[in-house]
Amino acid sequence: MEEICSLMMYILGHKPYEFGLVPDPEGLFPFKELLQAIHEEPGWSFVRQGNINEVLMTNGRTLFQFDEKRIGALEKRWIFSPGLPTRIVPKTLFIGIRRKAHPVVLEKGLGKMEGKLLILSPDRKMAERIGKRRDQKPVILEVMAEAARRKGVLFSSFGDLFLTSEIPVEYIAGPSLPKEIRKAKEKRSKEYKVPLPDFDAGTFPLKLDKDMDKSRRFKGRKEKSWKEEARKYRKKR
């Protein structure tokens, strides 16, 4: 238990960014993300939530703060200021995204993922490591970060990681869509194509129920002439 406690203290209290972790505004991390980070370390895949709970019930009581879903170190050697933009960003950053999100990102760019800030890294391997927590085979994209910053995209830094809320599509480069996805997309586009109306441009369809001339509302029925109306009136008299 002491070794697990020491590892947890290093990750949460010293350098969470080395493990691709970013805290929430309260300085806490989801247990799920902590476990993912621990399992990625060689020789630590055996750790389970029960092991962490055991640490928290013993000497970890004085080292960590936690609730049902989150945990953090009481003593931190890092500062997290997501609202403080940085003017220094690498020319290129990397991010790993879900394969399902690939078509949308290539069309519309990157927005907040799962309600959280985007996490980018200058190290492609770190971007892949973070991306694998959501998809076993993430798509790795390159972001022209310096060019985006010059055009007004705000970045903040956390250790070696960089965070932002969005990346416009013109600053994103990555692999093209797989052939089968392109074909499926084209098929859907054809299926949902809006049919053109059955009349020429510059004309409009005649809606009989809206026609001011009541005689045209009822097909096959002719309006009585004034002579017929006059004869009918004389008979009644």
C-alpha positions in Angstrom: 0.0 0.0 0.0 2.9 2.4 0.7 4.1 2.2 -2.9 0.7 2.9 -4.3 0.3 5.8 -1.9 3.6 7.2 -3.0 2.7 6.9 -6.7 -0.6 8.6 -6.1 1.1 11.4 -4.2 3.5 12.0 -7.0 0.8 12.0 -9.7 -1.7 14.1 -7.9 0.6 16.4 -5.8 3.7 16.8 -7.9 3.4 16.5 -11.7 -0.1 15.4 -12.9 0.7 16.8 -16.4 3.5 14.2 -16.8 0.7 11.6 -16.8 -1.6 13.6 -19.1 -3.9 14.6 -16.3 -5.6 18.0 -15.9 -7.5 18.9 -12.7 -11.0 20.5 -12.5 -11.4 24.0 -11.1 -11.3 22.6 -7.5 -8.0 20.8 -8.1 -9.5 17.3 -8.2 -9.2 14.5 -10.7 -11.8 11.7 -11.5 -10.9 8.4 -9.9 -11.3 6.9 -13.4 -8.7 9.1 -14.9 -6.3 8.5 -12.1 -6.6 4.7 -12.5 -6.1 5.0 -16.3 -2.9 7.0 -15.7 -1.7 4.4 -13.2 -2.4 1.5 -15.5 -0.4 3.1 -18.3 2.7 2.8 -16.1 4.7 -0.4 -16.6 4.1 -2.8 -13.8 1.1 -1.0 -12.3 -1.8 -2.5 -14.2 -2.9 -4.5 -11.1 -4.1 -1.5 -9.2 -7.8 -1.3 -8.7 -10.3 1.1 -7.1 -10.2 -1.1 -4.0 -6.5 -0.5 -3.6 -7.0 3.2 -3.7 -9.8 3.0 -1.2 -7.6 1.1 1.1 -4.9 3.8 0.9 -7.5 6.4 1.7 -8.7 4.5 4.7 -5.2 4.3 6.2 -2.3 6.8 5.9 -3.8 8.5 2.9 -6.4 10.2 5.0 -4.0 13.0 5.8 -2.6 13.3 2.3 -5.6 13.4 0.0 -9.0 15.1 -0.3 -11.8 13.1 -2.1 -15.4 12.6 -2.6 -17.4 9.8 -4.3 -15.9 10.4 -7.8 -12.9 12.7 -7.4 -9.6 12.8 -5.6 -6.8 15.3 -5.2 -3.7 15.9 -3.1 -3.9 18.2 -0.1 -0.4 19.5 -0.7 0.2 20.6 -4.3 3.4 21.6 -6.0 1.7 22.9 -9.1 -0.5 25.8 -10.1 -3.4 25.5 -12.5 -4.8 28.7 -14.0 -6.9 27.8 -17.0 -8.2 31.4 -17.3 -4.7 32.8 -17.7 -3.8 32.8 -21.4 -0.2 32.2 -22.4 1.5 34.0 -25.3 4.1 31.3 -25.9 2.9 28.1 -27.6 4.7 25.7 -29.8 4.3 26.0 -33.6 2.6 22.6 -33.6 0.6 20.7 -31.0 -1.0 17.3 -31.1 -4.3 15.9 -29.9 -6.0 12.5 -30.1 -9.7 12.3 -30.9 -12.3 9.5 -31.1 -12.6 7.8 -34.5 -16.3 8.6 -34.5 -15.5 12.3 -34.1 -13.1 12.4 -37.0 -15.6 13.3 -39.8 -17.1 16.1 -37.7 -13.8 17.6 -36.7 -12.5 17.7 -40.3 -15.7 19.6 -41.2 -16.3 21.9 -38.2 -13.1 21.9 -36.2 -12.6 21.1 -32.5 -14.8 22.2 -29.7 -15.0 21.2 -26.0 -14.8 17.4 -25.7 -17.3 16.0 -23.1 -17.7 19.5 -21.7 -13.9 19.8 -20.9 -11.2 21.9 -22.3 -9.2 20.4 -25.1 -5.8 19.0 -24.0 -3.0 19.3 -26.5 0.6 18.3 -26.2 3.8 19.1 -28.2 4.6 15.3 -27.8 2.7 13.1 -30.3 3.1 10.1 -27.9 1.5 12.0 -25.0 -1.4 13.0 -27.3 -1.9 9.4 -28.2 -1.7 8.3 -24.6 -4.4 10.8 -23.6 -6.5 9.9 -26.7 -6.4 6.2 -25.9 -8.3 6.8 -22.7 -11.4 7.5 -24.9 -10.6 5.3 -28.0 -8.2 2.4 -28.3 -7.2 3.7 -31.7 -7.5 7.5 -31.6 -7.0 9.7 -34.6 -4.0 12.0 -34.0 -4.4 15.5 -35.4 -1.8 18.2 -35.8 -2.8 21.7 -34.7 -1.0 24.8 -36.0 -1.1 26.3 -32.5 1.1 29.4 -33.0 -0.9 30.5 -36.1 -4.2 29.9 -34.2 -2.9 32.0 -31.3 -2.0 34.9 -33.6 -5.6 34.8 -34.9 -7.1 35.1 -31.4 -7.4 31.5 -30.2 -6.6 31.5 -26.5 -4.3 28.9 -24.9 -3.4 28.3 -21.3 -0.6 26.0 -20.1 -0.3 23.4 -17.5 3.2 22.0 -17.3 4.0 20.6 -20.7 0.3 20.5 -21.7 -1.7 23.2 -23.4 -5.5 23.8 -23.1 -8.0 25.6 -25.1 -11.8 25.6 -25.7 -11.8 25.4 -29.5 -9.6 25.1 -32.6 -11.1 26.3 -35.9 -10.9 23.8 -38.7 -8.4 25.8 -40.8 -5.7 25.2 -38.2 -6.2 21.4 -38.1 -4.3 18.9 -40.2 -4.6 15.1 -40.0 -5.3 11.9 -41.9 -8.1 11.9 -44.4 -11.3 9.9 -43.7 -11.1 6.1 -44.4 -12.6 5.1 -47.7 -15.6 3.3 -46.2 -16.5 6.3 -44.1 -16.3 8.6 -47.1 -18.6 6.4 -49.1 -21.1 6.1 -46.2 -21.0 9.9 -45.8 -21.7 10.4 -49.6 -24.5 7.9 -49.4 -26.2 9.7 -46.6 -25.8 13.0 -48.4 -27.7 11.6 -51.4 -30.4 10.0 -49.3 -31.2 13.2 -47.4 -31.0 15.4 -50.5 -34.0 17.8 -50.5 -36.3 17.1 -53.5 -37.0 20.0 -55.8 -40.6 21.2 -56.2 -42.6 20.1 -59.3 -42.8 23.6 -60.8 -40.5 26.0 -62.6 -38.6 28.8 -61.0 -40.6 32.0 -61.0 -44.0 30.2 -60.7 -46.0 29.1 -57.7 -48.4 26.2 -57.0 -52.1 27.0 -56.9 -53.7 26.1 -53.6 -57.5 25.8 -54.3 -58.4 26.1 -50.7 -56.8 29.5 -50.6 -58.1 30.7 -53.9 -60.2 33.9 -53.7 -62.3 32.7 -56.7 -64.6 30.3 -55.0 -65.7 28.8 -58.3 -62.3 27.1 -58.7 -62.3 25.4 -55.3 -64.6 22.5 -56.3 -63.4 20.6 -59.3 -66.2 19.9 -61.9 -68.7 22.3 -60.3 -69.6 25.4 -62.3 -70.8 28.6 -60.9 -74.4 29.4 -61.7 -75.0 32.2 -64.2 -77.0 35.3 -63.3 -79.9 34.1 -65.5 -80.2 30.9 -63.6 -80.2 32.8 -60.3 -82.8 35.2 -61.6 -85.2 32.3 -62.8 -84.8 30.7 -59.4 -85.7 33.9 -57.7 -88.9 34.4 -59.8 -90.1 30.8 -59.1 -90.0 31.5 -55.4 -92.1 34.6 -55.8 
